[in-house]
Amino acid sequence: MNPEKLLEVKRLRTHFKTETGRVTAVDDVSFHVNKGEILGIVGESGCGKSVTSQSILRLFDEKYLVKYEGEIIFKNEIDLLKLSKAQMRQARGNEISMIFQDPLSSLNPVLTIGFQIAEAIMLHENTSKEEAMAQAVEMLRLTGIPSPEKRVHDYPHQLSGGMRQRVMIAMSLACKPRLLIADEPTTALDVTIQSQILDLIEDINKRFDMGVIFITHDLGVVAELCDRVVVMYLGQIVEEADIYNLFENPKHPYTKGLIQSIPHMDGDREEELHVIAGTVPSLENVPVGCRFAPRCQFADEQCNSQAPELRGIGDGQKVRCWHAEQIAERKEEVYATS
């Protein structure tokens, strides 16, 4: 039985205005999220992870946005890019919710956290303020905040970073959305609190059978939490695979480099960590051929002159590389430190 597709992104492109002209921050991105699945989107800073997630919810200011292109199909029937502004506002928080990286900048400092959660409920559901506040207490209890009856009257500055993130999760779940987008929700938290937040997201995913898009630069988190993974580089997807194949049989040299860069507890402490040579090019100066070619030890004339398409190579795995099969066979050489 095929899983139910909750969201399908088709050839998404997001164009912005800059002082030097138009740039395409997300270019030809296609992927899907199934009901009850956790999909990881991973890559270096600036690779387009957050732009992709915010494009799904159409969050960008039109002063800087040129346009979105492609399709974002929700529940096999609705193209989010064709909804009116009013329809999109109704979908945000109700059908699709998002947890942002910095909860302090996302919460209103002059309103209690209870009111902010209740406000989201009243916006999308026909409930009184009293009913909404009661639901806010239950949402705080669900996310593990102690004494939620008292905490609803607290302001954001009175909470720790981990508790503020739990408030954001409570707010995002208030209307029981079908899809949750988590944009690096553990980045600013210490390791212990990170683990608690990850456990909470996993529990919520199973309890409500909702789809989750989890955005991170941390492959360790991906290995622990996700079912499938999309790897992005310079605005494009370079590899897509289930969690097992990504770590056991990575096909793209960029993915291999990321995995090799992960420190190991049992490794030689004096050995230098693997580093991917070079730097990510600017979006204003995108390479003509493969975007990773300037940093790839296997790049040839074809790589430098022709842009590869994202193609399937079996077991649901996809890769954007001319020589993925040959590179996969040369594991020792690929994994050698540059």
C-alpha positions as CSV (number, residue, x, y, z in Angstrom):
1,M,0.0,0.0,0.0
2,N,1.5,3.3,-1.1
3,P,1.8,6.0,1.6
4,E,-0.5,9.0,1.4
5,K,1.3,12.1,0.1
6,L,0.5,15.1,2.3
7,L,2.6,17.7,0.5
8,E,4.3,17.6,-2.9
9,V,6.6,20.4,-4.1
10,K,7.1,20.5,-7.8
11,R,9.9,22.4,-9.5
12,L,9.8,25.2,-7.0
13,R,11.8,28.4,-7.8
14,T,11.9,31.4,-5.5
15,H,13.3,34.6,-7.0
16,F,14.4,37.7,-5.0
17,K,15.3,41.3,-5.8
18,T,18.8,42.4,-4.8
19,E,20.8,45.5,-5.3
20,T,22.7,43.7,-8.0
21,G,19.7,42.2,-9.7
22,R,17.5,39.1,-9.4
23,V,18.8,35.9,-7.7
24,T,17.1,32.5,-7.5
25,A,17.6,31.2,-3.9
26,V,15.6,28.0,-4.5
27,D,16.0,26.6,-8.0
28,D,14.1,23.6,-9.4
29,V,13.3,21.9,-6.0
30,S,11.0,18.9,-6.0
31,F,10.2,16.6,-3.1
32,H,7.2,15.2,-1.2
33,V,6.2,14.5,2.4
34,N,4.0,11.6,3.4
35,K,1.4,11.6,6.1
36,G,3.0,10.5,9.4
37,E,6.6,10.9,8.0
38,I,9.5,13.0,9.2
39,L,11.4,14.4,6.2
40,G,14.8,16.0,6.9
41,I,16.2,18.8,4.8
42,V,19.9,19.2,5.4
43,G,22.8,21.3,4.1
44,E,25.2,24.1,4.9
45,S,24.1,27.6,5.9
46,G,22.9,29.4,2.8
47,C,22.0,26.3,0.8
48,G,18.3,27.2,0.6
49,K,16.7,25.1,3.4
50,S,14.9,27.9,5.2
51,V,13.9,29.6,2.0
52,T,12.3,26.4,0.8
53,S,10.3,26.0,4.0
54,Q,9.2,29.7,4.1
55,S,8.3,29.5,0.4
56,I,5.8,26.7,1.2
57,L,4.0,29.1,3.5
58,R,4.6,32.1,1.3
59,L,6.1,34.1,4.1
60,F,8.4,36.5,2.1
61,D,7.7,40.2,1.9
62,E,6.7,41.2,-1.6
63,K,9.1,44.1,-1.5
64,Y,11.9,41.7,-1.9
65,L,10.2,38.8,-3.6
66,V,10.0,38.7,-7.4
67,K,7.9,35.6,-7.6
68,Y,7.4,31.9,-6.8
69,E,7.3,29.4,-9.6
70,G,6.2,25.8,-9.7
71,E,3.6,24.0,-7.7
72,I,3.1,23.2,-4.0
73,I,0.3,20.6,-3.8
74,F,-1.2,20.1,-0.3
75,K,-3.4,17.1,0.4
76,N,-3.4,16.1,-3.4
77,E,-5.8,18.9,-4.2
78,I,-4.7,22.4,-3.2
79,D,-1.9,24.4,-4.9
80,L,-0.7,26.7,-2.2
81,L,0.9,29.1,-4.7
82,K,-2.5,29.7,-6.3
83,L,-4.4,30.6,-3.1
84,S,-5.4,34.2,-2.3
85,K,-3.7,36.0,0.5
86,A,-6.7,35.5,2.7
87,Q,-6.9,31.7,1.9
88,M,-3.1,31.4,2.6
89,R,-3.5,33.1,6.0
90,Q,-6.3,30.6,6.9
91,A,-4.0,27.7,5.9
92,R,-1.1,29.0,8.0
93,G,-1.3,27.7,11.6
94,N,-4.5,25.8,10.8
95,E,-3.4,23.2,8.2
96,I,0.3,23.9,8.2
97,S,2.3,25.2,11.1
98,M,6.0,26.3,11.5
99,I,8.4,26.3,14.4
100,F,11.1,29.0,13.9
101,Q,14.8,28.8,14.9
102,D,14.7,31.7,17.4
103,P,11.5,31.6,19.6
104,L,12.4,34.8,21.4
105,S,12.1,36.8,18.2
106,S,8.9,34.9,17.2
107,L,7.0,35.6,20.4
108,N,5.5,39.0,21.3
109,P,7.4,40.2,24.4
110,V,4.4,42.3,25.7
111,L,1.8,39.5,25.6
112,T,1.5,36.5,27.9
113,I,2.3,33.1,26.3
114,G,-1.2,31.9,27.1
115,F,-2.8,34.7,25.2
116,Q,-0.5,34.2,22.2
117,I,-1.5,30.5,22.0
118,A,-5.2,31.3,22.6
119,E,-5.1,34.0,19.9
120,A,-4.0,31.4,17.3
121,I,-6.9,29.1,18.4
122,M,-9.5,31.9,18.3
123,L,-8.2,33.0,14.8
124,H,-8.9,29.6,13.3
125,E,-11.6,28.0,15.5
126,N,-15.0,29.3,16.6
127,T,-14.2,29.3,20.3
128,S,-14.5,31.8,23.2
129,K,-11.5,33.3,24.9
130,E,-12.1,31.1,28.0
131,E,-12.2,27.9,25.9
132,A,-9.1,29.0,24.0
133,M,-7.2,29.6,27.2
134,A,-8.2,26.2,28.5
135,Q,-6.9,24.7,25.3
136,A,-3.7,26.7,25.7
137,V,-3.1,25.2,29.1
138,E,-3.6,21.7,27.6
139,M,-1.1,22.5,24.8
140,L,1.5,23.6,27.3
141,R,0.9,20.4,29.3
142,L,1.2,18.3,26.2
143,T,4.6,19.9,25.4
144,G,5.9,19.1,28.9
145,I,5.9,22.6,30.5
146,P,5.4,22.2,34.3
147,S,2.5,24.0,36.1
148,P,0.9,25.1,32.8
149,E,-2.0,26.8,34.7
150,K,0.5,29.2,36.1
151,R,2.8,29.5,33.0
152,V,0.0,30.7,30.7
153,H,0.3,34.0,32.6
154,D,4.1,34.3,32.0
155,Y,5.8,36.5,29.5
156,P,8.4,35.2,27.0
157,H,11.3,36.7,28.9
158,Q,10.4,34.8,32.1
159,L,11.0,31.4,30.4
160,S,14.3,29.6,29.5
161,G,15.2,29.0,25.9
162,G,14.0,25.4,26.0
163,M,10.7,26.4,27.5
164,R,10.2,29.2,24.9
165,Q,10.8,26.6,22.2
166,R,8.2,24.3,23.8
167,V,5.8,27.3,23.8
168,M,6.4,27.7,20.1
169,I,5.7,24.0,19.6
170,A,2.5,24.3,21.7
171,M,1.4,27.3,19.5
172,S,2.1,25.4,16.3
173,L,0.0,22.5,17.5
174,A,-2.9,24.5,18.8
175,C,-5.1,24.0,15.8
176,K,-3.9,20.4,15.2
177,P,-2.3,21.0,11.8
178,R,-1.7,18.2,9.2
179,L,1.9,19.4,8.5
180,L,4.5,20.8,10.8
181,I,7.6,22.6,9.6
182,A,10.5,22.8,12.1
183,D,13.2,25.2,11.0
184,E,16.4,24.3,13.0
185,P,14.4,24.4,16.3
186,T,17.2,23.1,18.5
187,T,20.1,25.3,17.2
188,A,20.4,27.7,20.1
189,L,19.7,25.1,22.8
190,D,22.2,23.0,24.9
191,V,22.5,19.3,24.2
192,T,20.2,18.1,26.9
193,I,17.4,20.4,25.9
194,Q,18.0,19.6,22.2
195,S,17.4,15.9,23.0
196,Q,14.2,16.7,24.9
197,I,12.8,18.8,22.0
198,L,13.7,16.1,19.4
199,D,11.9,13.5,21.6
200,L,8.9,15.8,21.8
201,I,8.7,16.3,18.0
202,E,9.0,12.6,17.5
203,D,6.3,11.9,20.0
204,I,4.0,14.5,18.4
205,N,4.6,13.1,15.0
206,K,3.5,9.6,16.2
207,R,0.6,10.8,18.3
208,F,-1.1,13.0,15.7
209,D,0.1,11.1,12.6
210,M,1.2,14.4,11.1
211,G,3.8,15.0,8.4
212,V,6.9,16.8,9.6
213,I,9.6,18.7,7.6
214,F,12.7,19.0,9.9
215,I,15.3,21.5,8.7
216,T,18.8,21.2,10.1
217,H,22.5,21.3,9.4
218,D,23.2,18.6,11.9
219,L,23.4,15.1,10.3
220,G,23.5,13.5,13.8
221,V,20.0,14.9,14.4
222,V,18.9,13.7,11.0
223,A,20.1,10.1,11.8
224,E,18.2,10.1,15.1
225,L,14.9,11.6,13.9
226,C,14.1,11.4,10.2
227,D,12.6,8.7,7.9
228,R,13.9,10.3,4.6
229,V,16.4,13.0,3.9
230,V,16.8,15.7,1.2
231,V,20.3,17.2,0.9
232,M,20.5,20.7,-0.5
233,Y,23.4,22.6,-2.0
234,L,23.3,26.2,-3.4
235,G,19.5,26.2,-3.8
236,Q,19.1,22.8,-5.3
237,I,18.5,19.2,-4.1
238,V,21.6,17.1,-4.8
239,E,20.5,13.9,-3.1
240,E,17.3,12.3,-1.7
241,A,17.2,9.0,0.1
242,D,15.8,7.1,3.0
243,I,17.8,7.4,6.2
244,Y,19.5,4.0,5.8
245,N,20.7,4.5,2.2
246,L,21.8,8.1,2.9
247,F,24.3,7.0,5.6
248,E,25.2,3.5,4.2
249,N,25.3,4.3,0.5
250,P,25.5,8.0,-0.2
251,K,25.8,8.7,-3.9
252,H,26.7,12.5,-4.2
253,P,30.2,13.6,-3.3
254,Y,28.8,16.5,-1.3
255,T,26.7,14.1,0.8
256,K,29.8,11.9,1.3
257,G,31.8,15.0,2.4
258,L,29.1,16.0,4.9
259,I,29.0,12.5,6.4
260,Q,32.8,12.3,6.5
261,S,32.8,15.6,8.4
262,I,30.9,14.2,11.4
263,P,33.2,13.7,14.4
264,H,33.2,10.2,16.0
265,M,33.5,9.6,19.7
266,D,35.8,6.6,19.1
267,G,38.0,8.4,16.5
268,D,41.6,9.6,16.8
269,R,41.4,12.8,18.8
270,E,44.6,14.1,17.2
271,E,43.3,13.5,13.7
272,E,42.0,16.5,11.9
273,L,38.3,16.5,10.9
274,H,37.5,16.1,7.2
275,V,36.8,19.4,5.5
276,I,35.1,19.9,2.1
277,A,37.5,22.0,0.1
278,G,36.5,25.5,-1.1
279,T,33.5,27.6,-0.2
280,V,29.9,27.8,-1.4
281,P,29.7,30.1,-4.5
282,S,27.5,33.2,-4.4
283,L,24.0,33.0,-5.8
284,E,25.0,35.9,-7.9
285,N,27.7,33.8,-9.5
286,V,26.3,30.3,-9.9
287,P,28.6,27.8,-11.8
288,V,27.5,27.0,-15.3
289,G,27.6,23.2,-14.9
290,C,27.2,21.3,-11.7
291,R,27.0,23.7,-8.8
292,F,29.3,21.5,-6.7
293,A,31.9,21.1,-9.4
294,P,34.3,23.8,-8.1
295,R,34.7,21.9,-4.8
296,C,34.5,18.4,-6.2
297,Q,37.7,16.3,-6.7
298,F,36.0,14.2,-9.4
299,A,34.7,17.1,-11.6
300,D,35.5,16.9,-15.3
301,E,34.7,18.9,-18.4
302,Q,31.1,17.6,-18.5
303,C,30.6,18.6,-14.8
304,N,32.0,22.1,-15.5
305,S,29.9,22.7,-18.6
306,Q,26.6,20.8,-18.2
307,A,24.2,21.0,-15.3
308,P,23.0,17.5,-14.2
309,E,19.3,16.8,-13.5
310,L,18.1,15.1,-10.3
311,R,17.6,11.5,-11.3
312,G,16.4,8.3,-9.7
313,I,19.0,5.5,-9.2
314,G,17.0,2.8,-7.5
315,D,15.6,2.2,-4.0
316,G,13.9,5.5,-4.0
317,Q,17.2,7.3,-4.1
318,K,17.8,10.3,-6.3
319,V,21.0,12.2,-7.1
320,R,22.1,15.2,-9.1
321,C,25.5,14.1,-10.3
322,W,26.9,12.9,-13.7
323,H,29.2,10.3,-12.2
324,A,27.3,9.1,-9.1
325,E,27.6,5.4,-9.8
326,Q,31.3,5.5,-10.5
327,I,32.0,7.6,-7.5
328,A,30.0,5.3,-5.2
329,E,32.3,2.5,-6.2
330,R,35.5,4.4,-5.1
331,K,34.7,4.7,-1.4
332,E,38.2,4.9,-0.1
333,E,39.3,7.7,-2.5
334,V,36.1,9.7,-2.0
335,Y,36.3,9.5,1.8
336,A,40.0,10.6,1.8
337,T,40.6,13.9,3.5
338,S,41.3,16.7,1.1
